[in-house]
């Protein structure tokens, strides 16, 4: 575990550790597929943490997730200010 983060949360056999991240500039265009985002994960824990972080960003209305059809890949993109209702 990193010395900067003195704790970790456990859930069954998965250890969740806080991780630092860089903040993206507000002008950046960000769009990806969920499958592309998860394919770089090295283990089950990284998949869970990535998915939970994504859910939180969608809840905070920073990102939007769209799916064109049942079982189609989920497209994740940065929410535009014009999309606020």
C-alpha positions in Angstrom: 0.0 0.0 0.0 1.3 3.5 -0.8 2.6 5.5 2.2 0.4 8.5 1.3 -2.7 6.4 1.8 -2.5 4.7 5.3 -5.7 2.7 4.9 -7.6 0.5 2.5 -11.2 -0.8 2.3 -11.8 -4.5 1.9 -14.8 -6.1 0.1 -14.7 -9.9 0.1 -11.4 -10.7 -1.6 -10.8 -7.2 -3.1 -8.7 -4.5 -1.4 -9.7 -1.0 -2.4 -7.1 1.7 -2.1 -7.5 5.4 -2.7 -5.6 6.6 -5.8 -4.5 10.1 -6.9 -5.6 11.3 -10.3 -4.9 14.3 -12.5 -7.7 16.8 -13.3 -8.5 17.3 -16.9 -8.8 20.8 -18.4 -12.4 21.9 -18.8 -11.9 22.4 -22.6 -10.8 18.8 -23.2 -13.0 16.5 -25.3 -13.3 13.2 -23.6 -15.2 10.2 -25.0 -14.5 6.5 -24.7 -16.2 3.1 -24.6 -16.7 1.3 -21.4 -15.1 -1.8 -22.8 -12.0 0.2 -23.7 -11.8 1.7 -20.3 -12.1 -1.6 -18.5 -9.8 -3.6 -20.8 -6.7 -1.9 -19.3 -7.6 -3.2 -15.8 -5.1 -5.6 -14.3 -7.4 -7.3 -11.9 -10.9 -7.4 -10.5 -10.2 -4.7 -8.0 -9.3 -2.2 -10.7 -12.5 -3.0 -12.6 -14.6 -2.4 -9.5 -12.9 0.8 -8.6 -13.1 2.1 -12.1 -16.8 1.3 -12.4 -17.6 2.9 -9.0 -15.6 6.0 -9.9 -17.5 6.2 -13.2 -20.9 5.9 -11.5 -19.9 8.7 -9.1 -18.9 11.0 -12.0 -22.2 10.2 -13.7 -24.1 10.9 -10.5 -22.2 14.3 -10.2 -23.3 15.0 -13.8 -19.7 15.3 -15.0 -19.9 12.4 -17.4 -22.8 10.9 -19.4 -23.2 7.3 -20.4 -25.2 6.4 -23.5 -26.1 3.0 -24.9 -27.7 2.8 -28.4 -29.1 -0.8 -28.1 -29.5 -3.6 -25.7 -26.1 -5.3 -25.1 -24.3 -2.6 -27.2 -21.2 -1.0 -25.8 -21.7 2.0 -23.4 -20.3 5.3 -24.7 -18.9 7.5 -21.9 -18.4 11.2 -22.6 -17.9 14.4 -20.8 -21.2 16.2 -20.2 -21.5 19.5 -22.1 -22.8 22.6 -20.2 -25.6 22.9 -22.8 -27.0 19.5 -21.7 -28.1 20.9 -18.3 -31.8 21.0 -18.0 
